[in-house]
Amino acid sequence: MSIRALVVEDAPELRRGIERHLRSRGFEVFATESIEVAVDALSRRPAYHVLLLDLGLPEGSGLDVLARLPRGVPRP
C-alpha cells in the first residue's frame, strides 16, 4: 500500500519540489494550489494519509481546508 499525500501550495516551484521529493520516497501525491480543489479531493476516496497545507494561500489559509473537511473524514 502506498502512502497518499495531498499537498496544497500556491508557489509553483515549491509545490513541484515537494511533489518530486515525496514521489521519490514512494508517496502517491496529489498537489494543488487551490483550497476548493483540495476540499473536493478530500471528499473523495481513497483517503489521504498526509496533508501538507500552506498557511498563506491567495484564497485563504491551509487551515481553511481543515475547517471544511467533509463529514466522515477523520480529523487530526
Residue frames relative to the residue before (quaternion, step in Angstrom):
aa qw qx qy qz dx dy dz
M 1.0000 0.0000 0.0000 0.0000 0.00 0.00 0.00
S 0.2752 -0.7549 0.5675 0.1796 3.58 -0.85 0.90
I 0.4648 -0.6484 0.5273 0.2924 3.53 -1.23 0.53
R 0.2405 -0.7833 0.5632 0.1069 3.56 -0.80 1.08
A 0.0794 -0.8034 0.5900 -0.0033 3.55 -0.85 1.07
L 0.1932 -0.7356 0.6396 0.1119 3.53 -1.13 0.80
V 0.0954 -0.7928 0.6019 0.0098 3.56 -0.73 1.13
V 0.0447 -0.7750 0.6304 0.0054 3.58 -0.82 1.02
E 0.2454 0.7468 -0.5613 0.2589 3.56 -0.34 1.35
D 0.3227 -0.7894 0.4925 0.1740 3.58 -0.73 1.03
A 0.6004 0.5319 -0.3747 0.4649 3.64 1.17 -0.28
P 0.4171 -0.7641 0.4248 0.2484 3.62 -0.31 1.24
E 0.6782 0.4889 -0.3127 0.4508 3.62 0.81 -0.88
L 0.6583 0.4957 -0.3073 0.4759 3.58 0.94 -0.85
R 0.6411 0.5275 -0.3211 0.4556 3.60 0.94 -0.90
R 0.6780 0.4788 -0.2937 0.4742 3.60 0.88 -0.93
G 0.6394 0.5311 -0.3255 0.4506 3.60 1.01 -0.76
I 0.6480 0.4994 -0.3084 0.4854 3.57 0.96 -0.88
E 0.6490 0.5287 -0.3083 0.4520 3.54 0.94 -0.96
R 0.6646 0.4955 -0.3051 0.4688 3.63 0.87 -0.93
H 0.6611 0.5180 -0.3127 0.4437 3.57 0.89 -0.93
L 0.6834 0.4803 -0.2941 0.4645 3.59 0.83 -0.95
R 0.6514 0.5093 -0.3225 0.4608 3.60 0.95 -0.81
S 0.6424 0.5235 -0.3306 0.4517 3.59 1.02 -0.75
R 0.6881 0.4448 -0.2646 0.5086 3.57 1.27 -0.39
G 0.6500 -0.5723 0.2964 0.4026 3.56 1.28 0.27
F 0.4689 0.6675 -0.4518 0.3612 3.59 1.25 0.13
E 0.3246 -0.6479 0.6421 0.2499 3.52 -1.30 0.48
V 0.0848 -0.8521 0.5159 -0.0244 3.61 -0.46 1.21
F 0.0596 -0.7150 0.6940 0.0602 3.50 -1.19 0.79
A 0.0398 -0.8171 0.5747 -0.0215 3.57 -0.69 1.10
T 0.0461 0.7840 -0.6153 0.0679 3.55 -1.07 0.85
E 0.3715 -0.6984 0.5561 0.2551 3.55 -1.31 0.27
S 0.6647 0.5442 -0.2625 0.4394 3.56 1.31 -0.14
I 0.4713 -0.6575 0.5163 0.2812 3.54 -0.97 0.92
E 0.6466 0.5361 -0.3231 0.4361 3.59 0.93 -0.89
V 0.6688 0.4853 -0.2992 0.4772 3.58 0.90 -0.89
A 0.6388 0.5302 -0.3238 0.4538 3.59 1.00 -0.81
V 0.6588 0.4971 -0.3092 0.4726 3.60 0.90 -0.91
D 0.6357 0.5171 -0.3256 0.4716 3.59 1.00 -0.79
A 0.6560 0.5127 -0.3103 0.4589 3.59 0.93 -0.89
L 0.6684 0.5089 -0.3006 0.4517 3.59 1.01 -0.79
S 0.6457 0.5247 -0.3293 0.4465 3.59 1.16 -0.45
R 0.6487 0.5051 -0.3092 0.4780 3.58 1.28 -0.20
R 0.3547 -0.6878 0.5821 0.2496 3.53 -1.32 0.26
P 0.5333 -0.1173 -0.8368 -0.0407 1.63 -2.20 1.12
A 0.6039 -0.5939 0.4120 0.3357 3.52 -1.22 0.59
Y 0.4530 -0.6463 0.5408 0.2909 3.53 -1.30 0.40
H 0.3884 -0.7151 0.5390 0.2171 3.53 -1.12 0.75
V 0.7915 0.1847 -0.0540 0.5800 3.57 1.14 -0.74
L 0.0878 -0.7556 0.6463 0.0605 3.57 -1.07 0.82
L 0.0582 -0.7543 0.6532 0.0315 3.57 -0.90 0.99
L 0.0277 -0.8482 0.5248 -0.0667 3.53 -0.35 1.30
D 0.3689 -0.6928 0.5821 0.2125 3.54 -0.93 0.99
L 0.3688 -0.7468 0.5080 0.2193 3.59 -0.84 0.93
G 0.7624 0.3292 -0.1864 0.5250 3.61 1.17 -0.44
L 0.1263 0.7941 -0.5753 0.1497 3.56 0.20 1.31
P 0.6278 -0.5617 0.3702 0.3914 3.62 -1.08 0.57
E 0.7578 0.3776 -0.2057 0.4908 3.60 1.01 -0.76
G 0.7864 -0.1840 0.1151 0.5783 3.60 1.27 0.12
S 0.6175 -0.5273 0.4320 0.3925 3.53 -1.22 -0.60
G 0.6130 -0.5297 0.4330 0.3952 3.54 -1.22 0.43
L 0.5772 0.5851 -0.3713 0.4321 3.57 1.17 -0.52
D 0.5683 0.5815 -0.3791 0.4418 3.58 1.20 -0.47
V 0.5815 0.5606 -0.3718 0.4576 3.59 1.13 -0.60
L 0.6688 0.4961 -0.3013 0.4646 3.58 0.89 -0.93
A 0.6597 0.5204 -0.3102 0.4446 3.57 0.95 -0.86
R 0.7442 0.3989 -0.2140 0.4912 3.58 1.13 -0.58
L 0.2842 0.7638 -0.5326 0.2284 3.59 1.17 0.36
P 0.4816 -0.6715 0.4747 0.3030 3.59 -0.87 0.88
R 0.6226 -0.5257 0.4137 0.4060 3.55 -1.21 0.46
G 0.7742 0.3447 -0.2642 0.4604 3.50 -1.06 0.77
V 0.5856 0.5285 -0.3893 0.4756 3.59 1.24 -0.15
P 0.4741 -0.6845 0.4660 0.2991 3.59 -0.73 1.01
R 0.2291 -0.7735 0.5791 0.1176 3.55 -0.96 0.89
P 0.5694 -0.6124 0.4206 0.3520 3.56 -1.11 0.67
